[in-house]
Amino acid sequence: MPLYMDRHNVPGLTSRDAAAAHLKDLEIQKDYGCMCITYWVDEERGNVFCLIESPNKQVVSEMHNRAHGLIPHDIIEVDSNIVKSFLGRIQDPDPSNIDSAPDPLIINDPAFRSLLDVDLRDRVLFDCMYGKPISSKIIMNFNSLVQQSVQHYAGRIVESHEAFLASFASVTNAVDCAIHLRNSIQFQNTCLNLPNVEIKIGISTGFPVSGNTALFGDAVKKAKRLSFISEANRICLTTDIKDQYKGIAAQVFKSSRTIRAINADEELFLGQLMDAFQHSIVEPETNMEKFSQQLGVSTSKLYRNTILITGLSPIDLLKEIKLGAAIRLMQKQNKNISETSYELGFTNPSYFTKCFKKRFNVLPADFLKTLHLVSV
C-alpha cells in the first residue's frame, strides 16, 4: 500500500493537541483502510507532519476530516527508506529518549531539517586530471572524511552518489560540520601530498513537505544550488541559517574567506534565475533580454545581480550549467561529443570542445576515453 506524508499548518497547536488528534486517527484508521504510523510536530513553527499508509491521497484527507477536522494542506507519496534517511525514524520514537514531554504518548519532534550538500569540484574528471590511482585516493579520503564528520555532528547521510547530501536536526551542527569539512580537506590534502582539490558546500533548511512532490524537495534544490554557486573552499548558506547559528565558531561569519550568507532577496533571485536557465538549457540562443523579461528586471540588473550572487555573468553561468549537463550526458547516457553539443544548444562540436577544454582543462574526447566509450 502507498506511503504518504502530509502537512498540516496549525499555528498555536501544541504537542498535546497533536497527540490527541493522532489518537483520534488511530481510532478510525481501519474504517478507511489506513495505518497511521507516526507524526512529527513543531510547536514553534505550527506544523504537523503525518506518515500514513493509505489507498490514496483522498482517503488520507477524508480520514483526517472525520477524525478531527484538520485537513492536510499538502500530501505527497514517499519512500520509507528516504523518510528515515532525512528524519531518522519511520515509527514513533522510543519513549525513553523523549525527555521533553512528561507523557510518553506526546511527541515533540520537529521535522525541520538543515541540509548540507558537499562535493569535490569536478570530481568526475579526476581520472583524466590526475590518473586513476591518485583520483581514487582523493575520492576515498574525501568520502571517509565526510562520513566521519557527519556522524560526529549527529547528521545522517541521505545521498552519496556524486555529491554528499546530509540531514541535521540542528542548524548549528550542520554549520559546524561544514566548517570542519572545509578545514579538514585542506589539511588532509597538504599532509597526504595530494593535489589541491576544491571543495564546494551549500547549506539550506526546510520541511519535508512544502509544495514540492519530493520529500524535502525545495530544501534539497536550494542546498545544491548554494553549493553550485559556492566559491572554492567556501561555505554558502542563507542569512536565516546564520541568524539561527548558536555555536562557538560565530567569528567565522565575519570572514569572507570561510562563509558567505546570501540574503532573502538574493535567495529569491537565485531560485528564479536557476529555474529560468534550467528550462532553457537546450536552447542554442543566449538571449538575455528574454531572461530579463522572465525575471521582471532590466538587462543591466540581470547582469549586476547575477555577478553579485554567483560571481559569473549570466552568459558564463548558463554555460557552466550546460557544461555540467554535458558531463552527465556523456557519463550516464553514453552520448558522444556531437550528440552532447547539439543536444545542449552549442553551435557546433568544435565550439563545445573549446568551452569544455577552457573550463575543465581536459578535452571531452579524453574524458570519454576514461569512461571507456568507443564513439567520440
C-alpha positions, -999 to 999 in steps of 0.1 A, spaced: 0 0 0 13 35 -8 30 55 19 22 92 23 34 122 43 10 151 48 15 186 62 -8 205 85 -2 242 91 -18 248 125 -4 279 143 -8 275 181 -12 238 180 6 221 210 23 187 211 -6 176 234 -31 187 208 -13 168 181 -11 137 202 -49 139 208 -55 142 171 -33 113 163 -52 91 188 -84 100 170 -68 90 137 -59 56 152 -94 50 164 -109 52 129 -80 43 106 -93 7 99 -125 22 86 -105 38 58 -80 10 52 -52 32 66 -24 28 90 -13 59 108 23 51 115 37 82 133 39 120 131 62 150 138 51 182 155 68 216 156 51 239 181 74 268 173 66 268 136 30 255 139 35 224 117 25 188 119 36 161 95 19 126 95 32 94 80 3 72 68 -2 41 47 -33 47 27 -50 36 -6 -47 71 -20 -43 108 -10 -80 114 -10 -86 88 17 -59 105 39 -79 137 38 -112 121 44 -99 102 74 -84 133 90 -115 153 83 -137 128 101 -113 122 130 -106 158 140 -113 181 111 -76 190 105 -74 185 67 -39 184 53 -26 214 33 -4 191 12 2 154 7 30 136 -11 38 100 -17 71 90 0 95 61 4 101 48 39 139 45 34 142 81 23 120 93 51 143 75 76 174 90 59 161 125 63 143 123 96 159 93 114 128 73 121 96 58 105 78 49 137 70 66 170 102 75 189 113 54 219 96 70 249 128 66 269 145 91 245 118 117 249 127 138 279 109 170 268 74 156 274 61 141 306 36 120 288 53 93 266 23 95 242 32 131 234 58 136 206 75 169 203 98 162 174 101 189 147 106 177 112 125 209 103 160 199 90 192 216 79 206 200 47 243 201 38 254 195 2 291 189 -2 313 178 -31 347 179 -46 346 203 -75 349 185 -109 354 151 -92 341 132 -122 371 144 -142 397 134 -116 407 103 -136 415 125 -165 432 152 -144 453 131 -120 452 95 -132 432 66 -117 454 58 -86 456 94 -73 419 101 -82 408 70 -63 429 81 -32 415 116 -33 379 105 -35 383 77 -10 398 100 16 372 126 9 343 101 13 357 88 45 361 123 59 326 133 51 311 102 66 330 106 98 323 143 101 285 139 95 284 112 121 304 132 146 280 161 143 249 139 147 238 141 110 226 115 86 238 108 51 209 110 26 228 108 -7 263 98 -16 264 93 -53 282 122 -69 279 146 -40 271 141 -4 238 153 10 234 151 48 205 159 71 208 176 105 182 183 132 204 212 143 214 242 123 244 247 145 256 211 139 252 215 101 273 246 101 299 232 124 302 201 103 306 222 71 334 243 88 351 211 100 350 196 65 363 227 49 393 229 72 399 191 72 400 186 35 426 214 31 447 199 59 444 164 46 455 174 11 486 190 25 495 161 48 489 135 21 507 155 -6 476 153 -28 465 178 -55 449 209 -42 413 200 -50 385 224 -43 355 217 -20 321 232 -25 295 234 3 259 247 4 236 246 34 198 251 34 169 245 57 133 233 51 104 210 58 97 175 44 65 186 26 65 221 12 47 221 -22 73 200 -40 64 165 -50 97 151 -35 104 148 2 124 179 12 124 188 -25 126 225 -21 153 224 6 174 198 -14 172 220 -46 183 251 -25 212 233 -9 225 220 -43 222 255 -58 240 271 -30 268 245 -34 268 251 -71 275 289 -67 298 284 -38 333 297 -44 362 273 -39 366 262 -3 339 284 9 305 277 25 274 292 10 243 295 31 213 317 37 210 346 62 183 328 82 208 300 89 234 325 100 208 340 124 199 306 139 235 295 144 244 292 181 278 276 180 312 287 193 325 294 158 304 325 153 335 345 144 338 327 111 308 346 98 330 377 99 355 361 75 345 363 38 371 336 31 351 310 50 314 316 49 291 336 26 255 342 36 231 354 9 200 374 20 163 366 12 162 388 -19 193 372 -33 180 337 -25 147 345 -43 166 359 -74 189 329 -75 160 305 -75 142 323 -103 174 326 -123 183 290 -120 148 279 -129 148 300 -160 183 288 -170 174 251 -164 143 254 -186 164 269 -214 194 246 -212 189 231 -247 182 264 -264 210 274 -289 204 312 -285 215 330 -254 190 359 -253 195 377 -220 166 401 -228 143 371 -227 156 361 -192 153 398 -181 116 397 -190 110 364 -173 126 377 -141 110 411 -143 142 431 -142 162 452 -166 191 435 -185 216 456 -166 201 445 -133 202 409 -145 239 411 -152 246 430 -120 226 407 -97 239 375 -113 275 386 -109 269 397 -74 253 364 -63 271 338 -84 304 355 -93 297 348 -130 280 368 -158 246 354 -169 262 340 -201 290 323 -182 266 309 -156 244 294 -183 275 279 -200 285 264 -166 251 248 -163 253 235 -198 288 220 -193 277 203 -161 248 188 -180 272 177 -208 292 157 -183 261 139 -171 250 132 -207 284 117 -216 288 98 -183 253 84 -178 237 84 -212 268 75 -233 264 105 -256 293 113 -279 307 148 -285 284 157 -314 253 144 -297 261 162 -265 270 195 -281 238 197 -303 215 184 -275 227 213 -252 224 240 -279 261 246 -286 266 259 -322 289 230 -332 311 203 -317 342 224 -321 328 252 -300 317 228 -274 351 212 -273 367 247 -269 344 256 -240 349 222 -223 387 224 -225 387 260 -212 365 252 -182 379 218 -172 414 219 -187 405 185 -202 394 176 -237 359 160 -239 374 132 -260 399 124 -232 371 124 -207 351 99 -229 381 76 -231 382 74 -193 346 63 -194 356 35 -219 333 49 -246 341 38 -281 324 66 -301 339 101 -297 
